[in-house]
Amino acid sequence: MIPLLEICVDSFESAVAAIRGGADRLELCAALSEGGLTPSVGLLREVKNFIATNHASTVVLYAMIRCRRGSDFCYSSTEMKIMLHDLRLLMENGADGFVFGALTVTGEIDEENCRLIATEALAGQKPVTFHRAYDCTDRNNMRSNLEIIASLGFTTVLSSGFESTAVQALYTVAELVKVANEISLKTGTLLTLMPGSGVSPSNAQEIVKRTNCSAIHASARSTKKVDTGALSMGGSTADGEGLLICDEAIVKEIKAQIRLWKEQ
């Protein structure tokens, strides 16, 4: 079976490119430059409309639930209320699933806040992915943390194996895939370990081959040159550096590399 290809996007243009390139699932975000934040309902609705009107009904759309940037992933009660409101609105407007992760101040899985999100999503029969907040936990506890995440109802864990990119940690990612499969067999519930970060046409086949993963995550972006003039809108030079947009050709090549390996 060809591994599922998930592409993270933060604009309508990127979503269209990912779908046309052959993505099986989209992780819909705002501000990928900030690691991905909660997308707007308007963006979700327009992407869903594109999927419906272009006969792409097999494409699944997960929405990120993350109200602010920051790698602490430690949220206040008010921030949790904000994200629960967002989740409900996105669910009402057609999100097929959600992406979330929360940690305690000591870097452990925040079971209370993760349960709040998972319970709300699962009540609407929507699956939830635990994102790379997992990579900010103690790797010595990687098995027990996967067990906790599974017990909370999450069905997928996105991980780069505790390194900056998945290809830097192929042995660890392969071990995580193995552990996730063992947890699935033990509990009778599906837990998928999905490698991501730095996935490209040049390494996608190696990642799939070396880890035996059943899903893989990429952004597949290239720079779109935009003449923004001399004004900065955010107090940095980022506005003059062009936009990173999902590249249909890159998505197609990643898909082709994955398919090529599975057909060998």
Phi and psi in degrees as GROMACS dihedral restraints (atoms count N, CA, C in turn):
[ dihedral_restraints ]
;  ai    aj    ak    al  type     phi  dphi    fc
    3     4     5     6     1   -71.1    20    10
    4     5     6     7     1   128.6    20    10
    6     7     8     9     1   -57.0    20    10
    7     8     9    10     1   143.6    20    10
    9    10    11    12     1   -63.3    20    10
   10    11    12    13     1   137.7    20    10
   12    13    14    15     1  -109.9    20    10
   13    14    15    16     1   113.6    20    10
   15    16    17    18     1  -103.5    20    10
   16    17    18    19     1   132.5    20    10
   18    19    20    21     1  -118.2    20    10
   19    20    21    22     1   128.3    20    10
   21    22    23    24     1   -87.8    20    10
   22    23    24    25     1   135.2    20    10
   24    25    26    27     1  -138.3    20    10
   25    26    27    28     1   153.7    20    10
   27    28    29    30     1  -132.8    20    10
   28    29    30    31     1    20.1    20    10
   30    31    32    33     1  -154.2    20    10
   31    32    33    34     1   162.4    20    10
   33    34    35    36     1   -63.5    20    10
   34    35    36    37     1   -43.1    20    10
   36    37    38    39     1   -57.6    20    10
   37    38    39    40     1   -43.7    20    10
   39    40    41    42     1   -67.2    20    10
   40    41    42    43     1   -38.9    20    10
   42    43    44    45     1   -61.6    20    10
   43    44    45    46     1   -43.9    20    10
   45    46    47    48     1   -62.4    20    10
   46    47    48    49     1   -44.2    20    10
   48    49    50    51     1   -62.2    20    10
   49    50    51    52     1   -41.6    20    10
   51    52    53    54     1   -64.5    20    10
   52    53    54    55     1   -43.2    20    10
   54    55    56    57     1   -64.5    20    10
   55    56    57    58     1   -46.4    20    10
   57    58    59    60     1   -67.3    20    10
   58    59    60    61     1   -25.8    20    10
   60    61    62    63     1   -79.9    20    10
   61    62    63    64     1   -12.8    20    10
   63    64    65    66     1   109.0    20    10
   64    65    66    67     1    16.6    20    10
   66    67    68    69     1   -61.3    20    10
   67    68    69    70     1   140.9    20    10
   69    70    71    72     1   -87.8    20    10
   70    71    72    73     1   -30.5    20    10
   72    73    74    75     1  -145.6    20    10
   73    74    75    76     1   144.3    20    10
   75    76    77    78     1  -109.8    20    10
   76    77    78    79     1   138.5    20    10
   78    79    80    81     1  -100.8    20    10
   79    80    81    82     1   105.0    20    10
   81    82    83    84     1   -87.8    20    10
   82    83    84    85     1   124.6    20    10
   84    85    86    87     1  -133.9    20    10
   85    86    87    88     1   173.9    20    10
   87    88    89    90     1  -112.9    20    10
   88    89    90    91     1   153.2    20    10
   90    91    92    93     1    51.8    20    10
   91    92    93    94     1    65.0    20    10
   93    94    95    96     1   -62.7    20    10
   94    95    96    97     1   -21.9    20    10
   96    97    98    99     1   -62.5    20    10
   97    98    99   100     1   -20.8    20    10
   99   100   101   102     1  -104.3    20    10
  100   101   102   103     1    13.1    20    10
  102   103   104   105     1    92.8    20    10
  103   104   105   106     1    -1.2    20    10
  105   106   107   108     1    97.5    20    10
  106   107   108   109     1   118.0    20    10
  108   109   110   111     1  -120.8    20    10
  109   110   111   112     1   174.6    20    10
  111   112   113   114     1   -59.3    20    10
  112   113   114   115     1   127.8    20    10
  114   115   116   117     1   -78.2    20    10
  115   116   117   118     1   163.0    20    10
  117   118   119   120     1   -77.1    20    10
  118   119   120   121     1   155.8    20    10
  120   121   122   123     1   -63.9    20    10
  121   122   123   124     1   -35.9    20    10
  123   124   125   126     1   -60.4    20    10
  124   125   126   127     1   -44.5    20    10
  126   127   128   129     1   -63.6    20    10
  127   128   129   130     1   -45.4    20    10
  129   130   131   132     1   -56.7    20    10
  130   131   132   133     1   -46.9    20    10
  132   133   134   135     1   -65.1    20    10
  133   134   135   136     1   -40.0    20    10
  135   136   137   138     1   -70.1    20    10
  136   137   138   139     1   -35.8    20    10
  138   139   140   141     1   -68.4    20    10
  139   140   141   142     1   -41.8    20    10
  141   142   143   144     1   -60.9    20    10
  142   143   144   145     1   -39.7    20    10
  144   145   146   147     1   -64.3    20    10
  145   146   147   148     1   -40.5    20    10
  147   148   149   150     1   -63.0    20    10
  148   149   150   151     1   -43.5    20    10
  150   151   152   153     1   -60.0    20    10
  151   152   153   154     1   -43.5    20    10
  153   154   155   156     1   -68.4    20    10
  154   155   156   157     1   -41.3    20    10
  156   157   158   159     1   -84.4    20    10
  157   158   159   160     1   -10.0    20    10
  159   160   161   162     1  -114.3    20    10
  160   161   162   163     1    21.5    20    10
  162   163   164   165     1    54.0    20    10
  163   164   165   166     1    41.4    20    10
  165   166   167   168     1  -112.3    20    10
  166   167   168   169     1    42.0    20    10
  168   169   170   171     1   -65.8    20    10
  169   170   171   172     1   -14.7    20    10
  171   172   173   174     1   -80.0    20    10
  172   173   174   175     1   -12.0    20    10
  174   175   176   177     1   -76.0    20    10
  175   176   177   178     1   127.8    20    10
  177   178   179   180     1  -100.9    20    10
  178   179   180   181     1   144.1    20    10
  180   181   182   183     1  -123.8    20    10
  181   182   183   184     1   107.9    20    10
  183   184   185   186     1   -99.0    20    10
  184   185   186   187     1   142.9    20    10
  186   187   188   189     1  -111.3    20    10
  187   188   189   190     1   133.7    20    10
  189   190   191   192     1   -68.9    20    10
  190   191   192   193     1   139.4    20    10
  192   193   194   195     1  -118.7    20    10
  193   194   195   196     1    99.3    20    10
  195   196   197   198     1  -159.6    20    10
  196   197   198   199     1   111.1    20    10
  198   199   200   201     1   -84.7    20    10
  199   200   201   202     1   -11.0    20    10
  201   202   203   204     1  -158.7    20    10
  202   203   204   205     1   165.3    20    10
  204   205   206   207     1   -75.8    20    10
  205   206   207   208     1   174.6    20    10
  207   208   209   210     1   120.5    20    10
  208   209   210   211     1   130.1    20    10
  210   211   212   213     1   -89.5    20    10
  211   212   213   214     1    10.4    20    10
  213   214   215   216     1   -77.4    20    10
  214   215   216   217     1   -32.9    20    10
  216   217   218   219     1    54.2    20    10
  217   218   219   220     1    30.2    20    10
  219   220   221   222     1  -110.2    20    10
  220   221   222   223     1   113.3    20    10
  222   223   224   225     1  -112.9    20    10
  223   224   225   226     1   143.4    20    10
  225   226   227   228     1   -78.0    20    10
  226   227   228   229     1   168.8    20    10
  228   229   230   231     1   -62.9    20    10
  229   230   231   232     1   -35.3    20    10
  231   232   233   234     1   -68.5    20    10
  232   233   234   235     1   -41.3    20    10
  234   235   236   237     1   -62.7    20    10
  235   236   237   238     1   -36.5    20    10
  237   238   239   240     1   -66.3    20    10
  238   239   240   241     1   -38.6    20    10
  240   241   242   243     1   -61.5    20    10
  241   242   243   244     1   -42.6    20    10
  243   244   245   246     1   -58.7    20    10
  244   245   246   247     1   -47.1    20    10
  246   247   248   249     1   -70.9    20    10
  247   248   249   250     1   -33.0    20    10
  249   250   251   252     1   -67.2    20    10
  250   251   252   253     1   -39.2    20    10
  252   253   254   255     1   -60.6    20    10
  253   254   255   256     1   -46.0    20    10
  255   256   257   258     1   -61.0    20    10
  256   257   258   259     1   -44.6    20    10
  258   259   260   261     1   -59.1    20    10
  259   260   261   262     1   -44.8    20    10
  261   262   263   264     1   -62.8    20    10
  262   263   264   265     1   -42.1    20    10
  264   265   266   267     1   -65.0    20    10
  265   266   267   268     1   -43.2    20    10
  267   268   269   270     1   -66.8    20    10
  268   269   270   271     1   -37.1    20    10
  270   271   272   273     1   -64.6    20    10
  271   272   273   274     1   -44.5    20    10
  273   274   275   276     1   -61.3    20    10
  274   275   276   277     1   -26.1    20    10
  276   277   278   279     1  -103.5    20    10
  277   278   279   280     1    16.4    20    10
  279   280   281   282     1   107.5    20    10
  280   281   282   283     1     7.8    20    10
  282   283   284   285     1   -60.5    20    10
  283   284   285   286     1   136.2    20    10
  285   286   287   288     1   -88.7    20    10
  286   287   288   289     1   -15.7    20    10
  288   289   290   291     1  -174.1    20    10
  289   290   291   292     1  -179.4    20    10
  291   292   293   294     1  -139.1    20    10
  292   293   294   295     1   162.1    20    10
  294   295   296   297     1  -129.9    20    10
  295   296   297   298     1   126.1    20    10
  297   298   299   300     1  -156.3    20    10
  298   299   300   301     1   159.1    20    10
  300   301   302   303     1  -165.4    20    10
  301   302   303   304     1   141.7    20    10
  303   304   305   306     1  -143.2    20    10
  304   305   306   307     1   143.0    20    10
  306   307   308   309     1  -125.1    20    10
  307   308   309   310     1   160.6    20    10
  309   310   311   312     1   -83.8    20    10
  310   311   312   313     1   174.7    20    10
  312   313   314   315     1   -64.2    20    10
  313   314   315   316     1   -19.2    20    10
  315   316   317   318     1   -97.9    20    10
  316   317   318   319     1     9.4    20    10
  318   319   320   321     1    79.8    20    10
  319   320   321   322     1    21.6    20    10
  321   322   323   324     1   -99.4    20    10
  322   323   324   325     1   165.5    20    10
  324   325   326   327     1   -62.6    20    10
  325   326   327   328     1   125.8    20    10
  327   328   329   330     1   -82.7    20    10
  328   329   330   331     1    91.0    20    10
  330   331   332   333     1   -63.6    20    10
  331   332   333   334     1   -37.3    20    10
  333   334   335   336     1   -64.1    20    10
  334   335   336   337     1   -51.8    20    10
  336   337   338   339     1   -71.2    20    10
  337   338   339   340     1   -36.0    20    10
  339   340   341   342     1   -65.2    20    10
  340   341   342   343     1   -37.3    20    10
  342   343   344   345     1   -65.6    20    10
  343   344   345   346     1   -36.8    20    10
  345   346   347   348     1   -58.8    20    10
  346   347   348   349     1   -47.2    20    10
  348   349   350   351     1   -69.5    20    10
  349   350   351   352     1   -47.6    20    10
  351   352   353   354     1   -61.9    20    10
  352   353   354   355     1   -42.1    20    10
  354   355   356   357     1   -61.7    20    10
  355   356   357   358     1   -43.2    20    10
  357   358   359   360     1   -64.2    20    10
  358   359   360   361     1   -43.5    20    10
  360   361   362   363     1   -68.3    20    10
  361   362   363   364     1   -45.6    20    10
  363   364   365   366     1   -67.3    20    10
  364   365   366   367     1   -27.3    20    10
  366   367   368   369     1   -62.7    20    10
  367   368   369   370     1   -29.5    20    10
  369   370   371   372     1   -96.1    20    10
  370   371   372   373     1    13.4    20    10
  372   373   374   375     1    59.0    20    10
  373   374   375   376     1    39.3    20    10
  375   376   377   378     1  -112.6    20    10
  376   377   378   379     1   126.7    20    10
  378   379   380   381     1   -71.9    20    10
  379   380   381   382     1   159.7    20    10
  381   382   383   384     1  -132.3    20    10
  382   383   384   385     1   133.9    20    10
  384   385   386   387     1   -98.0    20    10
  385   386   387   388     1   137.8    20    10
  387   388   389   390     1   -92.4    20    10
  388   389   390   391     1   119.8    20    10
  390   391   392   393     1   -83.0    20    10
  391   392   393   394     1  -165.7    20    10
  393   394   395   396     1   -71.5    20    10
  394   395   396   397     1     9.6    20    10
  396   397   398   399     1   -56.8    20    10
  397   398   399   400     1   -27.4    20    10
  399   400   401   402     1   -56.4    20    10
  400   401   402   403     1   -36.3    20    10
  402   403   404   405     1   -73.0    20    10
  403   404   405   406     1    -7.6    20    10
  405   406   407   408     1   -95.6    20    10
  406   407   408   409     1     4.0    20    10
  408   409   410   411     1   -92.5    20    10
  409   410   411   412     1   174.0    20    10
  411   412   413   414     1   -73.8    20    10
  412   413   414   415     1   118.8    20    10
  414   415   416   417     1   -62.5    20    10
  415   416   417   418     1   -22.7    20    10
  417   418   419   420     1   -66.6    20    10
  418   419   420   421     1   -18.1    20    10
  420   421   422   423     1  -108.4    20    10
  421   422   423   424     1    24.3    20    10
  423   424   425   426     1   -63.3    20    10
  424   425   426   427     1   -36.8    20    10
  426   427   428   429     1   -70.1    20    10
  427   428   429   430     1   -49.9    20    10
  429   430   431   432     1   -62.9    20    10
  430   431   432   433     1   -35.3    20    10
  432   433   434   435     1   -69.4    20    10
  433   434   435   436     1   -36.4    20    10
  435   436   437   438     1   -65.1    20    10
  436   437   438   439     1   -37.6    20    10
  438   439   440   441     1   -64.5    20    10
  439   440   441   442     1   -40.0    20    10
  441   442   443   444     1   -63.7    20    10
  442   443   444   445     1   -46.9    20    10
  444   445   446   447     1   -60.0    20    10
  445   446   447   448     1   -43.0    20    10
  447   448   449   450     1   -64.5    20    10
  448   449   450   451     1   -40.7    20    10
  450   451   452   453     1   -65.4    20    10
  451   452   453   454     1   -24.3    20    10
  453   454   455   456     1   -81.4    20    10
  454   455   456   457     1   -11.6    20    10
  456   457   458   459     1   108.4    20    10
  457   458   459   460     1     0.4    20    10
  459   460   461   462     1   -71.2    20    10
  460   461   462   463     1   143.3    20    10
  462   463   464   465     1  -109.0    20    10
  463   464   465   466     1   -13.7    20    10
  465   466   467   468     1  -139.9    20    10
  466   467   468   469     1   145.9    20    10
  468   469   470   471     1  -125.3    20    10
  469   470   471   472     1   123.1    20    10
  471   472   473   474     1   -90.3    20    10
  472   473   474   475     1   126.7    20    10
  474   475   476   477     1  -149.8    20    10
  475   476   477   478     1   146.9    20    10
  477   478   479   480     1  -108.1    20    10
  478   479   480   481     1    20.5    20    10
  480   481   482   483     1    67.7    20    10
  481   482   483   484     1    31.4    20    10
  483   484   485   486     1    71.6    20    10
  484   485   486   487     1     9.3    20    10
  486   487   488   489     1  -113.8    20    10
  487   488   489   490     1   175.9    20    10
  489   490   491   492     1   -66.0    20    10
  490   491   492   493     1   -35.2    20    10
  492   493   494   495     1  -133.2    20    10
  493   494   495   496     1   154.5    20    10
  495   496   497   498     1   -64.9    20    10
  496   497   498   499     1   -35.1    20    10
  498   499   500   501     1   -69.5    20    10
  499   500   501   502     1   -18.9    20    10
  501   502   503   504     1   -77.8    20    10
  502   503   504   505     1   -12.4    20    10
  504   505   506   507     1  -134.7    20    10
  505   506   507   508     1    42.9    20    10
  507   508   509   510     1   -61.4    20    10
  508   509   510   511     1   -38.7    20    10
  510   511   512   513     1   -63.2    20    10
  511   512   513   514     1   -45.7    20    10
  513   514   515   516     1   -66.1    20    10
  514   515   516   517     1   -43.7    20    10
  516   517   518   519     1   -60.9    20    10
  517   518   519   520     1   -41.7    20    10
  519   520   521   522     1   -61.3    20    10
  520   521   522   523     1   -39.4    20    10
  522   523   524   525     1   -66.1    20    10
  523   524   525   526     1   -39.4    20    10
  525   526   527   528     1   -65.1    20    10
  526   527   528   529     1   -40.7    20    10
  528   529   530   531     1   -59.7    20    10
  529   530   531   532     1   -44.0    20    10
  531   532   533   534     1   -61.7    20    10
  532   533   534   535     1   -46.1    20    10
  534   535   536   537     1   -63.7    20    10
  535   536   537   538     1   -43.8    20    10
  537   538   539   540     1   -60.0    20    10
  538   539   540   541     1   -40.3    20    10
  540   541   542   543     1   -65.2    20    10
  541   542   543   544     1   -38.7    20    10
  543   544   545   546     1   -64.7    20    10
  544   545   546   547     1   -40.6    20    10
  546   547   548   549     1   -64.0    20    10
  547   548   549   550     1   -40.1    20    10
  549   550   551   552     1   -60.9    20    10
  550   551   552   553     1   -44.6    20    10
  552   553   554   555     1   -66.5    20    10
  553   554   555   556     1   -38.7    20    10
  555   556   557   558     1   -69.7    20    10
  556   557   558   559     1   -40.4    20    10
  558   559   560   561     1   -96.7    20    10
  559   560   561   562     1   -18.0    20    10
  561   562   563   564     1    77.5    20    10
  562   563   564   565     1    10.9    20    10
  564   565   566   567     1  -121.1    20    10
  565   566   567   568     1   145.9    20    10
  567   568   569   570     1   -74.5    20    10
  568   569   570   571     1   129.9    20    10
  570   571   572   573     1  -132.5    20    10
  571   572   573   574     1   116.4    20    10
  573   574   575   576     1  -105.9    20    10
  574   575   576   577     1   128.6    20    10
  576   577   578   579     1   -95.1    20    10
  577   578   579   580     1   118.0    20    10
  579   580   581   582     1  -112.3    20    10
  580   581   582   583     1   108.8    20    10
  582   583   584   585     1   -68.5    20    10
  583   584   585   586     1   143.3    20    10
  585   586   587   588     1  -158.4    20    10
  586   587   588   589     1   168.7    20    10
  588   589   590   591     1    92.4    20    10
  589   590   591   592     1   114.0    20    10
  591   592   593   594     1    77.8    20    10
  592   593   594   595     1    11.8    20    10
  594   595   596   597     1   -72.3    20    10
  595   596   597   598     1   131.3    20    10
  597   598   599   600     1  -144.8    20    10
  598   599   600   601     1   170.9    20    10
  600   601   602   603     1   -58.5    20    10
  601   602   603   604     1   -27.8    20    10
  603   604   605   606     1   -78.7    20    10
  604   605   606   607     1   -17.7    20    10
  606   607   608   609     1  -127.7    20    10
  607   608   609   610     1    -5.1    20    10
  609   610   611   612     1   -59.4    20    10
  610   611   612   613     1   -42.3    20    10
  612   613   614   615     1   -65.2    20    10
  613   614   615   616     1   -40.6    20    10
  615   616   617   618     1   -64.9    20    10
  616   617   618   619     1   -40.9    20    10
  618   619   620   621     1   -62.8    20    10
  619   620   621   622     1   -46.7    20    10
  621   622   623   624     1   -63.3    20    10
  622   623   624   625     1   -43.8    20    10
  624   625   626   627     1   -65.5    20    10
  625   626   627   628     1   -44.3    20    10
  627   628   629   630     1   -78.7    20    10
  628   629   630   631     1   -24.9    20    10
  630   631   632   633     1  -106.3    20    10
  631   632   633   634     1   -17.3    20    10
  633   634   635   636     1    58.5    20    10
  634   635   636   637     1    35.4    20    10
  636   637   638   639     1   -74.8    20    10
  637   638   639   640     1   155.3    20    10
  639   640   641   642     1  -105.1    20    10
  640   641   642   643     1     1.8    20    10
  642   643   644   645     1  -155.5    20    10
  643   644   645   646     1   149.5    20    10
  645   646   647   648     1  -142.7    20    10
  646   647   648   649     1   148.4    20    10
  648   649   650   651     1  -123.8    20    10
  649   650   651   652     1   135.0    20    10
  651   652   653   654     1  -148.6    20    10
  652   653   654   655     1   164.4    20    10
  654   655   656   657     1  -103.9    20    10
  655   656   657   658     1   -28.9    20    10
  657   658   659   660     1    52.1    20    10
  658   659   660   661     1    48.2    20    10
  660   661   662   663     1  -104.3    20    10
  661   662   663   664     1   153.5    20    10
  663   664   665   666     1  -135.6    20    10
  664   665   666   667     1   164.4    20    10
  666   667   668   669     1   -84.5    20    10
  667   668   669   670     1   128.7    20    10
  669   670   671   672     1  -100.9    20    10
  670   671   672   673     1   115.6    20    10
  672   673   674   675     1   -70.1    20    10
  673   674   675   676     1   128.2    20    10
  675   676   677   678     1  -131.1    20    10
  676   677   678   679     1   128.4    20    10
  678   679   680   681     1   -85.2    20    10
  679   680   681   682     1   100.5    20    10
  681   682   683   684     1   -98.9    20    10
  682   683   684   685     1     0.4    20    10
  684   685   686   687     1    76.0    20    10
  685   686   687   688     1  -159.1    20    10
  687   688   689   690     1   -95.9    20    10
  688   689   690   691     1    -8.2    20    10
  690   691   692   693     1   -83.6    20    10
  691   692   693   694     1   137.1    20    10
  693   694   695   696     1  -103.3    20    10
  694   695   696   697     1   133.2    20    10
  696   697   698   699     1   -93.0    20    10
  697   698   699   700     1   -11.2    20    10
  699   700   701   702     1  -130.1    20    10
  700   701   702   703     1    13.6    20    10
  702   703   704   705     1    77.0    20    10
  703   704   705   706     1    15.0    20    10
  705   706   707   708     1  -137.7    20    10
  706   707   708   709     1  -177.4    20    10
  708   709   710   711     1   -89.9    20    10
  709   710   711   712     1     2.3    20    10
  711   712   713   714     1   -59.9    20    10
  712   713   714   715     1   -34.4    20    10
  714   715   716   717     1   -64.7    20    10
  715   716   717   718     1   -25.6    20    10
  717   718   719   720     1   -92.3    20    10
  718   719   720   721     1     3.3    20    10
  720   721   722   723     1   -97.8    20    10
  721   722   723   724     1     3.6    20    10
  723   724   725   726     1    84.4    20    10
  724   725   726   727     1   163.6    20    10
  726   727   728   729     1   -96.2    20    10
  727   728   729   730     1   142.0    20    10
  729   730   731   732     1   -91.2    20    10
  730   731   732   733     1   118.4    20    10
  732   733   734   735     1  -122.6    20    10
  733   734   735   736     1   142.1    20    10
  735   736   737   738     1   -56.8    20    10
  736   737   738   739     1   134.2    20    10
  738   739   740   741     1  -105.7    20    10
  739   740   741   742     1   115.8    20    10
  741   742   743   744     1   -54.0    20    10
  742   743   744   745     1   -40.8    20    10
  744   745   746   747     1   -65.1    20    10
  745   746   747   748     1   -36.9    20    10
  747   748   749   750     1   -68.3    20    10
  748   749   750   751     1   -41.1    20    10
  750   751   752   753     1   -60.4    20    10
  751   752   753   754     1   -46.1    20    10
  753   754   755   756     1   -59.7    20    10
  754   755   756   757     1   -40.1    20    10
  756   757   758   759     1   -71.1    20    10
  757   758   759   760     1   -39.0    20    10
  759   760   761   762     1   -61.8    20    10
  760   761   762   763     1   -45.0    20    10
  762   763   764   765     1   -60.3    20    10
  763   764   765   766     1   -43.5    20    10
  765   766   767   768     1   -64.3    20    10
  766   767   768   769     1   -40.3    20    10
  768   769   770   771     1   -65.5    20    10
  769   770   771   772     1   -40.8    20    10
  771   772   773   774     1   -64.4    20    10
  772   773   774   775     1   -46.6    20    10
  774   775   776   777     1   -63.7    20    10
  775   776   777   778     1   -39.6    20    10
  777   778   779   780     1   -60.5    20    10
  778   779   780   781     1   -43.0    20    10
  780   781   782   783     1   -66.6    20    10
  781   782   783   784     1   -43.9    20    10
  783   784   785   786     1   -68.1    20    10
  784   785   786   787     1   -22.9    20    10
  786   787   788   789     1   -90.7    20    10
  787   788   789   790     1    -6.8    20    10
